[in-house]
Amino acid sequence: MTTNDQAGRAIATVLIVGGGTAGWMAAAVLSKALGKQVSIRLIESDEIGTVGVGEATIPQIHHINRFLGFDENDFIRSTQASFKLGIQFNNWARLGDSYLHAFGDIGMPLGLIPFHHFWLRARASGDQSSLWDYSINTLAAMQNRFDRIEQVGSSRLTGIRYAFHFDASLYAQYLRRFAETRGVKRSEGKIVDVALDGETGFIRTVRLQSGEEIGADYFIDCSGFRGLLIEGALKAGYEDWTRWLPCDRAVAVQSEHGGVFRPYTQATAQQAGWQWRIPLQHRVGNGHVYCSQFMTDQQAKDILLRNIEGKALGEPRFIRFTTGMRKRMWVKNCVALGLASGFMEPLESTSIHLIQSAVSRIVSMFPDMRFDPVLVEEFNRQSRFELERVRDFLILHYHANERNDSDFWKGCRDMTVPDALTAKMALFRASGRIYREHEELFTETGWLQILLGQRIMPAGRHPVADVLPEGDLSGFLRDIKSLITQASSSMPLHEAFINSHCKAPATGH
């Protein structure tokens, strides 16, 4: 085969259908990763709104921002962002309970043994310390403090690990500016038809309302829930996970700041679902995710408005969804991203990360014109593994509850859950062990916090934790607590840090 033959097999054109965070993230990353060898075009319609509720992130967003070369303070100012140290879960296991899924490490291991086994041993001896007393993120969050610190003083303890709350529409605009400076072309218009190749079944062209037909070698579907290409044209099929994650609606509203400027997301369990609170610089995002089988839209709206802290900015809007995923995210010459690929409620702020992860996978597995079925299959396998593990993590929040105040929570407790989650819970309950499988998103520390926060206490611990002399154990725990208490209390308040480093210009609000 000659070099010319190989060059002829390369993909020359990519068409992204839909904008929003998914479309513009794909455009930004692909334009940077693939350079000038591929022509990228994006079609979106200003008439079609985006869902735009995914405003909280997890720390992996640093990877994409660094890859694109964003200056962090400029990015924060441009997106009205604030800092996020974790997610506070209120009323989940029992009414009145509260715990943080904090980012970053908790304590530090001794040798090869995770920290929590030593904490479990101390607890068995009567120590009343909470696991979260050893989390610098938790201590800073509960004091509404923030600072960028890599490690705690000169110790081996890791410092603050953080993500962001931001305005999703402003983030999409920020990504768009980056993509367009790198040659991505945007077309305004609504797609009214998709033409398939009669022989291969591949997508050949899309037709706009204006009559223009646009072809490409490779299509990326970012058209939202409807999945215009992946489902409308290619019939990928959808796997419904409502039997495990029964919430099917949300009502969202923005509000003014009504109190403390917290550096964390809040997820407060309600009668048949939960309410989010996401503080940005210029406003707060609020929403109520609920199950329509147990609650009317009006009841859900009333609960939302009753529990916001500041004045509502506009009328609440409703969103309907079915939790689940496309049976195949890549079909023929089309791959789906964002809501077109599936939906996970924003309980652990995974929406934007799942877009980012899928875009990274597209770059890693970028095909040539053969669209090798083996490559497509591997993409779909990895995508499914990632989503199923995120799904199981979300199910844990609902399933491991002790609430008896509503049929919704009783039903969640009584439901049969996926085998992988059952096994993970059983292993932890028996031995305190947690293992991260392959490239699953959530770490052992993440699982640990939800398991303990939902009142699953292990009966056992690693035997090596019992070998450490009592005095050494208490000294080890005391030193960690002392170091992080000192470090967190010396940080500036969250609001003061933003005002000093990355305050956004005033808006019309």
N, C-alpha and C positions, 0 to 999 in steps of 0.2 A: 504493500500500500504506500502510495506517495504522500508527501507532506500535504500536497494540495487536496488529496482525498480526505485526509484527516481534518484539514481546516474546513472543508465543506460540510463536515458532520457537526461542527460546533453550532451551538444555539446563538443566533444573532439578535433575536428580538424577544423581549419579555413584556407582556401586557398585564398590568395590575388593575383589577376591576374593583373599585371602591377605595375610598380614602380613609379618613379617621386614623387612629393610632396604628391599626394593623397595616393599612395600605402604605402609609408614609414611613413606617418603620421598615417595611420590606424594601421600599424604594431607596431609603437612606442607606441601609446596610448593603444591599445588592450593588448600588452605585459605587460604594466605597470598596467592596470586596472584589467586584468583577472588573472595575475600571472601565476603560472606553471600548473594550472588546464586545460588550453587549449593549444594545440600545434598549432603554427602559422607558415605557410610557405608562401613565396612570390615568384612568378615567374615573371621574366622580361627578356627582350632581349636587349642586348646592341645595336643590329642592329636597333631597333625601337626607334626613337628619341621621346623626350617629347616636348610638345608645349612650355612650360617654359617661357611664357611671364609674368605670374602673379608674379611680383616682388615687388609690393607695398601691404601693409597690413593695417589693421585697429586695434585699440587698443585691441580688444578682443584676439589678438594673445598672449598677456601676460598670459591669463588663461592657455593655453596649455603649454607654456614654463615653467610656474611655476609648473603645474601638473607633467611635466616630470623632474623637478628639474634642469633645465638649468641655469647655471651661465650666467647672461645677457652679461657681457663684453666678455666672452669666445664665446658665441653664435654670437655676433656682429663681433668679429675678424674672426671667422671661416666662416662666410657667406658674408664677405666684406660689412657688412650692414652700413647703415646710419640711422639717425633719421627722423621721419616724423611727422609733427605737423598738417597736413591737406592736402587738395587738392585745388590748385588754378585753378579756372575756368575762362578762358579768351575768350572773344568774343561770349559768349553763348546767352545771351538775345539780345544784340546788339553788333555790331562791336565796339571795344574799351572798352567794359565793362570788369571788372575784380573783382572777389570776391573770398573769401576763404571759403571752407567748413572746418572749423577748428574743431579739436577734443576738447573735454572738455566743460566746462560751459561757458556761456556768461553772465557777470554780476552775480547777485545772486537774488533769489526771495525775495519778502517782504511778510512775512506771507505765505499764500498759493497761492499767485498770481505770475505767472512767470515774470521774469525781463522784457521781451520785451514789456509788456503792459505799464510799466512805461516809457520805452524809446519811445514808440509810443505817449504817452501823451506829453512828452517833445518836440518831433518832431512837433506835432500839434501846439505847442506854439512858434515854430520858431527855436528851437535848431537844429543846423546843424550836430550834431554828427552822425557818422555812427554807426550802431549796433556793428560793428567789433572793434570799439574803446574800447569796454568793454570785449574783448576776449584776454586773455594773450597769447594764442597760436598764434593768428593773429599778435599781436605786435612783439612777438619774431620771428615769421617766416619772417615778412617783414624786419627785421634787420639781418636775417640769424643767429640768436642766438639760443642756446639750453642749457637747464640745467634740471636736474632731481629735481624738487621741488614739494612737496606734496601740499603745500598751500602757499598763498602769505603772507609772514611775519607772524605776529601773528593774522591776520584777519581771517574771516570765508570764504574768497574767496579761491576756489580750485586752485591748481597750474597747472602745465603742464601735459597734457594727450597726450601720444604719441604712435606711432606705428613705423614700420621700412620699409625701402627699403632694399631688400637683393637679392643675387644671388639665384634664385630658385633651381638650380641644386646643389649648395653648401648646401642649406638648406636640400634638400632631402638626401644628403650624411651625413649630421649631424644627421638627424633622423635615417638613416640606421645604423650608428655606435651605436646609443643608442639601437635600436631594436635588433641588432645582439648580443649585450652584454647581452640582456635579453632572448636569446634563439630562436629568430626568424631565421628560415632557409631560405636562398635565393637559388633559382634555376635559372640558365641561360637557356633560350630556348624560342622558338616561339610555340604558341599553334596553332595546325592545325585542331583540332576537339574537339567538346564538346558533351559528351554522356549524354542523359537524361534517367531517369528511365521510362520505358514504362508504368508503372501503375500510378505513382504519377505526372510525368512530372517534378520532381525535377532534378537538375543537379547531376549526379553521378560522372563523371570523366572528366578530360580534357586530351587530348593527345598532347604531344610535338612532334616537328619535328623529334626528336631523336627516337621516338617510345614509350617513357616512358608514362605510364598512371598514373595520379595522382588524387586520390579521396579525398573528404573532406565532413564534415557534413554541413559546411556553407561556401559560396563563396562570396567574395567581389570583384566587378568588377571595376578595376581602369585602364581599357584598353583604355581610351581616347575617342575621338569622336565616334569611331566605335562601342563602347559598345558590345564587343565580346560576353559576356554572357547575359547581360540584354536585348539586342536587337537581337543580332545574334542568340542566342539559345532560349531565353524566349519571344521574340516578345512583349516587354513591350509597344511599341508605343511611338511616339514623338509628343509633342504639340508645334507647330511652333508659335513664337511670333513676327515674322518679320513685321506683320502689324503695330505693335507699336514701334518696335525697328528695323528700316529698314537696319541698317548697317550689312553687311554680309561678309566682308573681312577685313583683317588687313595686313599691311606690317611692319616688325620690323627690326631694326638694332641697334647694340651697337656702342657707340662712346666714344671718349676720352672726359674728362672734358674740356669744352671750356670757362668756366666762373666761376661764383660764385657757391660755394658748398651749395646749398639751402637745408634747412631741410623740404621740402615739395614736393609733386608731382605736376606736372603741366598738365592740360588738356586744350588744346587750340582748340577751335572749328574752323574747316576749311570749305571749300565750301560744302562738302557733308559728313561730319563726324567730326572727331577730332583727335588731335595728343597728345600722352603722352610723358612726360619726367620724368624719374625716376633716380635720382642721387645715385649711390652707391659709395663706397670708391675708387674702382679701375677703374670704367667706368660709363657710363650713358646708361640706357635703353631708347630707343626711338621707337615709333610705331605710325602708322596712321591707325585708324579704319575708314572704309568708306563704302559707299553704291555703289555697282557695277552698279546699275541702272543709276547712275548719274556721274560716273567717271570710267575711264579705269585704269587698273593696273599700266600702265606706268605713267599716271597723278598722281596717288596716291604715287607712288615711288618718283616722282620728287618733290612733295610737301613735303614729309618726309625729303628727303636729303637737300632740300633748307632751312629747318627750324631746323636743328640740330645745336648745338653750337660748337661742337668739331669735329675732324676728324673721319669719319666712320671707324669702325673696322670690315671690311668684307663686304660681299654683302648682301643687304636686302633680307629677306625671307618672302614669302607670306603664309597667313593662311586663309583658308575658313571656315566659320561657319554658323550655323543657330541658332539664339537666340531662346531659349525655354527650355523645360524640358521633361524628360521621363514622360509618363502618370502615370506610377507607378515606383518608385525608388526601391522598394522592391517587388520582385516576387518570390514566392516559397521559395527556400533556398538561394537566391542571392539578394544582395543589391548593388546598383551602387553608386560610389563616384566620385567626380571631374567631368571631362569632359564627363565621361560615363553617368552621371546623368542629364546633361543639360549644357547650356552655357549662361552666362551673360557677355556681354562685360565688360572690366575692368574699366569702367568709375568711379566707386566708390570703386575700389580695394576690391571687395567682393569675388573673386575666392577662395583664400586660406581660408578665413573665412567660406565659405559655405562647404568646405571640413571638416574643424575643427568642425563646428556645426553638420554636419551629422555623423561624428565619435562619437561625444559626445552622439548623439541620439542612435547610435548603442550600445554604452555601456549601456545607460539607459534602452534600450529595448532589451538587449541581450536575444535571445530566448533559449528555450530548443528544443529537437528534434521534438516536436509537431509543431513548427512554427505556433503558434496559429494565425489564420486569423484576429482575433480582434486586436492583437498586430501589425501585418503587416499593417492593415488598419490605425491604429493610427499613425504609423511611416510615412506612405504615406500622411496622412492628414496634419501632422505637417510640413513635407517637402514642400508640395504644398503651404501651408500658407506662409512659410518663403520666398520661391522663388517668389510668386506672389507679396508680399509686396516689395521685392527688385526690382522686375520688375517695379512696379508702381513708385518707387523712381527714377529709371533711366529714365522712360518715361517723368517724370516731367521736366528734364533738356532739353529734345528735344521739348516738346509740348509748354511750356511757353516761347516762343521766339518772338521777334519783328523784326526779320531779314527779309529783302526783297531782299537780294542780290542773292538768288538762289532758284530754284524750290524745292530743297531738304528741306530747312528750312520752306518754305511756306507750303509744304505738311505736315511736322511735326506739324505745328501750326494748320492746318485744320483737322487733323485726330480726329476720335472719340476715346476717351481713356476709360480704364476700369472704371466701376461705382464707385469703392472704391476711386480711384484717383480723379474723378470728385467731389465726395462728400467732400473729404479732401480739395481740392482747394476752393470749394464754401464756406465751413465753415470758412476757414482762410480769404478769401476775405471779407466776411461779418462781422466777429467778432474778427479776430486775434487769434482765438482759434485753437489749434492743440492737438490732442489726439493720444497717442500711443496705438495701439490695441494689446491686448494679449502680445505675445512675439516677435512682429515684431522687426527687426534688428535696424532700424534707430530711433533715439530718437527724441523727440519734437524739440530739439535744432538743430539736423541735418536737419529736415524738414524745420524749420524756416529759416535757412541760404539759402537753395536752393529756397524756395518760394520768399524770399526777393531778393536774388541774381538774380532771373529770372524776377524781376520787378513786382511781384504780391504784391501790397500794400493793407493791410486791410482797410476797410472803418470804422471799429469800434474797440473798445478795451474793456477790462474788466472795468466795472464801478467803481470798488474799486480803480483802479489806479487814478481816478479823485478826490478821497477823501483826498489824501495826500496833505498837504499845499505846496504851490509853493516853498517856501524856503527849506522845508525838501526834496522835490523832487530834486531840483538842488544840494543840499548838498550831497544827496545820490549818485547821478550820478557822481558828481565831485570827491568824495572820492574814488569810484571804479576806475575811470579813472586814478587818481593820483597814487593809489597803484599799479595797473598793469603796468603803464608806468614806474614807478621806478623799479619794479621787473624785467621787461623784459630788460630794458636797462643795468641792472647790470649783465646779463648773459654773459658767454663767447660766442664767435663765434662758430657756429656748428663745423667747421673744427678743431678749437682749443680744443673743448671738446673731440672730437674723438681722436685727437692726444694725449691727456692727459690720457684717460681712456681705449680706446678700439680700437686702430689703428691696422689694419690687417697687416700681413707681406707683403712686396712688392711682386707683381706678375711680370710676364714676360712682361706686357704691359709697 
